[in-house]
Amino acid sequence: MSYQALARKYRPRTFDQVIGQDHVVSALANALDSERIHHAFLFTGTRGVGKTTLARIFAKALNCEQGISSTPCGACVACNGVDQGNFVDLIEVDAASRTKVDDTRELLDNVQYTPTQGRVKIYLIDEVHMLSTHSFNALLKTLEEPPDHVKFLLATTDPQKLPATILSRCIQFNLKAMDIPRLVGQLGSILDQEDIPYEEPAVAVLSQSANGSVRDALSLLDQAIAYGNGKVETQAVRNMLGMIDDQYIEQLLGEIIAGDAASALATVAAMSERAVDYVSALDELLTLIHNLALFQVVPEAVTWKVADADALAVLAASADAEVLQLIYQIALTGKKDLPLAADSRSGFEMLILRLMAFQPDMELPDTAGGVTEKPRVQRVAKLVEENRLPTTSAATNPSAQNNLPETAPVAVAAEHDDSDEDTASQGVGKPPCMPSLDAVSSPAGWSEFVAHSSVSGMVREMMMQLVPTGPANGNVLELTIDPASAHLNQSGRVAKISRLLSEHLDSPVEVVINVGGSHELVGETPRQQANREAAERQSAAEEVFRNDANVKDLIELFDAEVVDHSIKPSNNAGSGH
């Protein structure tokens, strides 16, 4: 007897055998049991989730000799004919190979004839989105008002390509991609029935590789059984799929978390000896980081995903949750850069180094009981001690700079505790020195101050929405914020603005923020000024463009119209173009 593929052998024959599509099965069963059956159904979803299978079971339920019900007998001529694919009144059409309008017309010519064997003649059109526009038009009228003995069952993986006129004539069911735990259970059940030994992590790997498709999972399972000579083992499955050993990825992630660059590069070198695909390796690293983050929050959510839960527990205990989120984002962003590297290995190594370089400094316990220090602060201090980096004072002292080695960097930024995500960590540039606080207590002075400040992010946006309320009162500067931007008014940002002013005026400044409404804006905010100037430049550019002799000739000759928003001022604001 010839071998039958698992995807065919274990294809559901009844609604009860369909997994993961309860929302569709329930609706179809209720319609059949109540005999309230629409004339056209559309099944959508990714490949291998059961669209055609459900359509065939539905056809069997409509034509079963025991009567219309959600539980066909499975033994009559109609049921056996549908199962074996030779039931005359189930006409299956592959729209991908019959896209022409002539094919559709030929198909519809037979609609008027009554069923030969069954109760209902059923047209099952698979990948219906592949039909041509003329074919859809030919189908429309019949699809809307078919004879009583005809039902249309349409299936597609791409419903967006269907005309709205087709969609409006069908009852649509969206089939879900299979979730991995359910798929793991289904594959395990099939292996038990086939009496094939297997390892659960191997089944999990196959399920993940199927991307939610039951048919793909069964095809991969067939391949794994053949590859493993009648066994489904984790390492054999990983080799079959071109995946690298779990131990390499777990070891590499542990070294990244520990900041051990030398060991991490040694691990990458060991991986390279196995001709690893670094894109796949990065995908596995991302998957492990994801599993690790889940494990820290909901351990039971990932027990079926990993071969070695103990190793995951060890990594989870050594990794900070915030660090995991950071390195996951860096790795995910670095994935798009990997193909741009000179070679895959160098790109992968740089990414590994980047994952360690941008980790937050973790405080180390001081065994002597003193103040704790951050590792990077210690490293910088050591480099300064060895005269390999200048101190901040040396960077600002010309005489000290003369004593530095020629290769010394310009400066080292001092460590600080500014944690506002909106401000550039490298510091803020100083505007020209202000003689007193009065110089920034006018709208013009404040705008000039903001324009020369290199502060960025939300702090800068808040400064752009402020305008001085009046003259400074001692060391207190009152500013009013535009009511539309009142949400920007946060104490941390106010403190940064006060510190910024204090640094540039060389004297302490206290900033007080009033919200517009109770306090009227006195003059324009920098944002309002910028918007006004941009509008003026735009208006001037449009005027110059419209008055251009060549433009006038074009309008007159071709009855053309000028689209105002397409005119952009040049970078030279004074030109008006």
N, C-alpha and C positions, 0 to 999 in steps of 0.2 A: 504493500500500500504506500502510495506516495506521501511524503511528509507535508503537512499543512502548517503554514506559518501561524505563529501564536496570535497575530493580529486578526487573522481570519477565524481561527479555531475558537477564540474566546470573544468573538464579536457578540454583543448582546442580542438575544432573540426575543426578549420580552422587556416591557418597561421596568420590571423589577430588577433586571440585571444592569440597567443603565446607572452609572455612578456619577455623582457630582452635578447632575442637571435636574435636581428635584423641582425647581421652579417651572421647567418646561414640561417634565413628565406629568406633574400634577395638573397643569392646564389641559394637556392633551387627553389625559385619562378622564377628566371631568367632562370634556366636550364629547368624548365617545360614549360615556355611560349615559349622558343626558341626550345624546343624539342631536346636539346643537353644534353642527359641524360646518365651519366656514368652507368656502370653495377654494381658497388659496392661502397657503401658509408659506412663510419665508423663514428659513433657519439660517442664522448667521453665527460666525465664530471662527476662531483660528483653526488651522488644519488638525485633523485627528481628534476632535472632541465629541464627535457623535452626530453630526448633522445628517449625513446620509443614513446612518444606522437608525436614528429616530424616525426618519421618513419611511424607511422600509417597515419598521414595526407598526407605524401608523397605517401603512397600506395593508399590512396583514390584518390589523384589527378591523379595518373597514370591510374586508372581503372574506373574513373567516366564515366558514359554513355554519358555525354555531351561532352566528349573529354578530351584530356590531357591539363590541364591548372593549374595554381597556385590557382585557385578559384573553387574547386569542388562544385557541386550543393548541396550536402548534403541531397538529397531527393531520389536519385535513389537506385536501389537494391545494387549496389556496395558500395555506400557511407554508406547506412544504415547497410550493412553487416559488414563493417570495424568498424563502431561506436559500433555495438553490439557485436563484437568479434566472428562472425560466418561466415565471408567471406572465402569461400573455398580456394581461390587462394592467401590468405595471410597466410603463414605458420609461426607461431611464435614458436620459439624454445628457451627453457631455457637451456643455455649451462651449467649452474651450476649443473643441474640434468641429463644432457645427455653428459657426458664428454668422454665416451668410443668411440673408433674408429668405432665399429660396429654400434653405433647410427648414427654417421656421414655418414657412407657408406649407411645405410638404407635411410637416408634423401636424399642423392645425387642420389640414384637409380631412384627417381621420377622426377629429373630435366628435363629429356628428354621429358616428356609428356607435351603437350600444356595446357594452362589454361582451366579450366572447365567453369567458369562464366565470368571472367574478361578479360582484354586486356593483362595483364602481370601477371605472377606468381612471387610472392615476398616472399623471405625467410628472415624473421626478426629473427636474432640470438642475444638474449640478454645475457649480461655478457659473451661475446665471449672469454674473456681471460681465462675462466675456462676450455676450451677445452684442451685435452691432446695433447702432441707433435704429436702422430700418427694421431689424428683427424685433426690437422692443416695440416699435410702432405697430408691427404686424400682430404682436401678441396682445396688445392692450385690450381690444374689444372683447376677444375671447376670454381673457383673464378676468375681465370685469363681470361678464355674464355668460359663463359656460353652461352647457346643458346640465341637467340635474345629475346625470350619471358620470360626470367628470370632476375630478379634483386636481388641483395643481399644487405640487410641493416643490418649492424652490430652495436651493442651498447656495450659499456664497461665503467666501472669506473676506470679501471687500464690499460691504453694503453701501459705502459712500459712492461707489461708481454706478449704482442703480438710479434710474430716473425717478423723480418724485412721483410720477404718474404710476409707476410700477409699485412703489412702496405703499402708496395710498390704497391699493387694491388687495393688499395682503395683510394677514395677521402675522406680525413679526415676533420671533422668539430669538433672543440673544443667548447663545450657549457660552458658558464660562470656561476659561482655561482651567485645567485640572490643578488643584493645589497639591503640593508635593507630599504632604503626609498621607493624603488619600491615595495618591499614586503609588507611594511606597507600600501601602497596605494591599493594593490591588496586585502589584507585581509579586509580593510575598505570597499572596493567596494562590496565584497561578503557579508559582514555583513549587508550592506545597502539593498542589494537585498533580503536577508533572513529576513529583518525587525527585526534584533536583536540589542537591545541597547548595546553600548560598549563605553569604554573609550579609547582614543587614546594612552595614555601611556601603557595600557594593550596590545594593538596590537603591540606596539613597542617592548615590552618585549618578546612576542611570536615570533616576527620576528627575534630578536637577537638570541633566543634559537634555531631557525631552522637552523642556520649556512649556510644560502644560499640555502637551499632546499625548493622549493615551496611545494612539497608533504608533507614534515615534518611540514611545517608551517600550512598547512590545517589540518593535523592530530592533531596537538596541538590545533588548533582552535576548532575542534570538541570536544576535551577533555575539553577545557575551557568552552565551551557552556554548556556541561553537568555538569561540576563542579559548575558553577555559576548559575545553574537552569534557563537557557535561557538568561543570561546576561554575558557580558565579562567585568569584573571590574578588576582594577589594583591589588588591594590587594588580591583578590581571585586567580588571575593568578600567583602572586608571591608565594602564599601559595601552589598552585598546583605544582609549579616547585621546591618547597623546598627552595625558596629564602627568605632572611630576609627583614624586613621592611627597606625601603629607609632611614627613619629618623635615624636609628642607624648608617648607614654608613656615611651619611652626617654629623651627630653629631661627629662621631669618627674622620673623616677627619678634621673637624674644630678644634677639640682639638689637633690633631697632628700638624696642622699648627701653632696653638697658643702655642705649647709646654707645654700644661697642662696635665702632666702625670697622676695626680690623677684622673681627670675627665675622661681621656681616659680609664684607668683601670676600672673605675666604669661603663663605657659604655660596655666594654667587659664583665664585670660581669653580666650586664643586658641581654646581648646577650646570655650568657651561660644558663640563665634560660629558654630560648626557645629552648634548645638543638640544637644550631646552628652548621652547618658544617663549620668549620673554613677555609677549603680550598675554599669553595664557597664564604664565607665572604671576603676572600682575593681577589678572582676574582672580586667581586663587588666593592671592594675598588680600585682595579686597574682600573676598568672600569670608576669609578667616577673620579679618577685622570686624566684619559685620556680625559673624557668629559670636565673636568675643564680646562685642557690645551688647548683643541680645542676652548672652549668658550672664552678664553682670546684673541684668535687670530681671529677666525671666528665664532662669536656667532650663526649665522644662521645655521651652520653646525650641531648643536647638539640640536636644539629646539625640534625635534621629538624623541629624545632619552630619555628624562627625564620627570619624573612626575611633578617635581616642578622646573620650570626654575628660579623662584625668588630665591630659596635657592641656586641654582647654581651661580646666579649672586652675591649673598652675599659672597659666598666662593671665587669666582673669584676675588672679590675686596680685599679680605684679604690675598690672597696667592701670593707670588712672583713666577714668571714664572720659574726662575732657581731652586727654592726650589721644585717646582712641579716635574721638570725633575729629580732631585736628589732622592726624595722619591719614585717616580715611579720606578726608576732603583733599588733602595734598596729593594722595595717590590717585584719586579719581580725576583730579585736574591734570595730573602728569600723564595720564593715559593717552590723552590726545597729542602730547608732545613726543611720545616714544617713537613714532614713525619718522619724526623729523631729525632724530639724532644721527650722528655719523655712522654708528652701528648700534644694533639693538642692545648689546651688552653694556656699552658705555652709557647709553641712555638710561638703562635700568639701574646701573650703579649710581649715576648721578641722582636718580630719583630716590634711591635708598639713602644716600647722604643727605638729600634734602629733607627726608622724613625725620632724620635725627637733628639736623641743623635748626629746624624751626620749632622744635618741641619747647614748651615753656620751661623756664628754669625751675627745678624742684629744690626746695630747701633741704639741706643735709643736716642731720642731727650733730650737734657739737658735743663730743664726748667729754670735753673739759667743762661743760656747763655754761659756756659763754654764748655770745650772739651767733646765731646760725648765719651761714653765708650761702649764696647761690653758686653752683658750680661754674657758671660762665664768668661770674665776678672773680672767682678764684683764678680761673685761667687767664683772664685779662690782667689781674694783678701780678701773676707770675711773669707774663710777657713784659709788663712794664719794668718789673724787677730786673729782668734779663736785658733791659734796654732794647727790646725788639719792638716795643710800641711806645710812643710818647705819651706823657700824661696830658690831661686837659690843659694844665697851666703851661706846659711846654708848647702846646699848639698855639697859645695866644701870646707867648713871650718870645720875641725875635731872638734875644740873646740865647735863650734856652734852645731854640730851634737850631742854632748854629752848631750846637754840640751833638745833635742827633745824627745817626748814620744816614747816608744819602738815600737808602732804600726805605727809610721809615715812612709809614703812612702819615697822613696829614694830622689826624686827630682821632681820639676815641671818645665816643659819646658817653657821657656820664650815665650811670644806672639811675633810673627814677621809677616812681611808682604810679605814673600816670597810666590809668587803665581804660580811659574813655576810648571806645572803639572809633570815635569820629575824628580823633586828632592824630596827625602824623607823628609816629613814635620818634622820628629823628629830630624833633624839635621844631621851633617856630622861628622864622626869619624876622628880623627887626626892621621896622620902618625907620625912616629918618628920625633922629632924636627930636623929641618934643621938648620945648623949653619949660612947659608947665601943663597942668591938666586942662587949663582953659583952651589950649590949642585944639583939643578934641571935643570940646563941649558944644561945638556948633555942627550943624548937619554937614557942611563942607569939610570941616576938619575931621569929623568922624569918618566920612566916606574916604578921605585920603588915607587915614590910618588903616582902615579895613583893606583898601586896595593894595597897600604895601605889606600887609601881613601875609605870611605864608601858611598860616593855620588852615587846616582843611576839614572836610567832613561836616558834621552837623553843627559843630561849634562855629565854623565860618558861616554856615547858612543862618544861624541865629544872629551873628553879628551883622549880616546883610539885611536883617529885618528890624534893626534897631535904629533909633534916632535920638540924639540928646534931648532931654526935656527942657533944659535951660542951663545957665552957667553953673560951673562946678561950685560946690559948697565945701570949701576946705579940701579934704582928700576924698570927698564923696561925689561920684558922678552918677546922676540919675538918667536912665535911658528908658525910652518907651518902645515897646515891641508892637508890631502890627498885629491887630486882633486875629487876623487870619492865620498867623503863625504862633499863636500863644502856646501851642503844644510843644514848641521848641524850648520853652522857658523851663529849664531844669537847673537845680541848685549846683550840680557839678559843673555845668557849662558856664554858669555865672561866675563860679570860683575861678575857672580857667581864664575868663575874660579879665577878671580883676588881676590875676597874676600876670597876664600878658601886659596889661597897662603898667603894672608896677615895675616890671622888668625894663620896659622901654622908657619910662620916665624917671627911673632910679629913685623912686619914692613909693611908699605904700598907697594903693588906690582901692577904695571900696566902691563896687558897682551895685546900684540898686535898679531893679527892673520893674517898670510899671507896665500894665497891660492897656493897650489902646482901648478907647471907649470911655472909661473913667478918666483917662488922660488922653487928650487929643494929640495926634502926631504933629510935632512942630517941625515942618519941613519934610523933605523926602528921605526915606531910608535908602541905603546904598542899593538895595534891590530895586526900589521904585525908580531911582535915578538911572540905573543900568537899563531897566525896561524902557524908560522914556527915551534914553539916548538911542537904544536899538530901534525903537519905532521911528524916531526922527531920521536915522540913517536909512531905514527901509523906505520911508516916504520919499526921501531925497533921491534914492536910487531909482525908485519907480518913476519919479518925475523926469529925471535925466534920461531914462530909457524911453519913456513915451515921447519925449521931445527930440529924440535922435532922428535925423533926416532919413536914415536908412530904414528905421522901424516904421516911420510914417509911410514910406513908399511901399513897404511890404503889406501894411494894413490896407492901403488903398488898392494895390494891385490884386491881392488875393482875398480881400474881404476878411482879413485875419483879425483875431482878438488877442489881446494881451492877458495872460494869466498872471495876476498880480503876485500870488504866492511863489511863482517860479523865479521871480527876480530876487537876487541875493546881493546885498552890498559887498563890495570888495573889502579885503582886510585893511586897505587904506581908507580909514573913515572919512578923511577929508576929501576924497575924490568924488564921493557921491555916487559911484558906479556900483 
